Amino acid sequence: MTFDTLTLSLPAHWLPAIVNDDPTGLDGTEYTAFQRWVRDTYTNLGLFHVGTIADDTHFARYHDAAEYGVLACDCYDVDLCFEPAWPGDSAATH
């Protein structure tokens, strides 16, 4: 089975929810934003899992959660792994 990867810059405070399915550190607004991101990411990629997470954070105003109302924050670069939409193709070509 072949997987494609997509590297996203995601808020550091989202990582427990992403990696451990533990959103207890998120308040109501943050949780709603996170749930919207999960829904949209699943819609766009299908089933995905977390691959590599960068060792260091970086402060970013423009990151991949900004459109969900997340303000500037410390972020990690996170690789999401998923099956390509068309077997044998790379998602980057579509």
C-alpha positions in Angstrom: 0.0 0.0 0.0 1.3 3.4 -0.9 0.7 6.6 1.1 1.0 10.2 0.2 2.0 12.7 2.8 1.0 16.3 3.4 3.0 18.5 5.7 0.9 21.0 7.7 1.8 23.7 10.2 -0.5 23.0 13.1 -1.0 24.6 16.5 1.1 23.0 19.2 -1.9 23.0 21.6 -3.8 20.7 19.1 -1.2 17.9 19.2 -2.6 16.0 22.2 -6.0 16.0 20.5 -4.5 14.9 17.2 -2.0 12.3 18.4 -3.7 10.9 21.6 -7.3 11.7 20.9 -7.3 13.9 24.0 -8.9 17.3 23.5 -9.3 18.0 27.3 -6.7 20.9 27.0 -8.9 22.7 24.5 -11.6 25.2 25.5 -15.0 25.1 23.8 -14.0 27.5 21.0 -10.7 25.7 20.4 -12.5 22.4 20.4 -15.0 23.6 17.8 -12.2 24.9 15.5 -10.3 21.6 15.9 -13.4 19.5 15.1 -14.1 21.6 12.0 -10.4 21.0 10.9 -10.8 17.3 11.4 -14.0 17.2 9.4 -12.5 19.2 6.6 -9.3 17.2 6.5 -11.1 13.9 6.5 -13.3 15.2 3.7 -10.3 16.2 1.6 -7.9 13.4 2.4 -10.1 10.5 3.6 -8.7 8.4 6.5 -5.4 9.8 7.6 -2.8 9.2 10.3 0.0 11.3 11.8 3.4 10.6 10.5 6.5 12.6 11.4 6.2 15.6 13.8 9.0 18.1 13.6 11.2 18.3 16.7 10.9 22.1 17.2 8.1 24.5 17.3 8.0 27.8 15.4 5.8 30.8 16.1 3.5 31.4 13.1 0.7 33.8 12.3 0.0 32.1 9.0 -0.5 28.4 9.6 -2.9 25.7 8.5 -5.4 26.3 11.2 -5.7 30.1 10.7 -8.8 29.7 8.6 -10.5 28.1 11.6 -10.0 31.2 13.7 -6.8 30.0 15.5 -4.6 33.1 16.1 -0.8 33.3 15.9 0.7 30.5 18.1 3.5 28.0 18.4 3.2 25.4 15.7 4.7 22.1 14.7 5.1 20.9 11.2 3.2 17.6 11.1 3.1 15.0 8.3 -0.3 13.5 7.6 -0.2 10.2 5.8 -3.2 9.1 3.6 -4.0 6.8 0.7 -4.0 8.6 -2.7 -7.4 9.3 -4.1 -6.5 7.4 -7.2 -4.4 4.2 -6.6 -1.0 4.6 -8.4 -1.2 8.4 -8.5 0.1 11.0 -6.2 -2.4 13.4 -4.7 -0.1 16.2 -5.7 -0.9 15.6 -9.4 -4.7 16.1 -9.0 
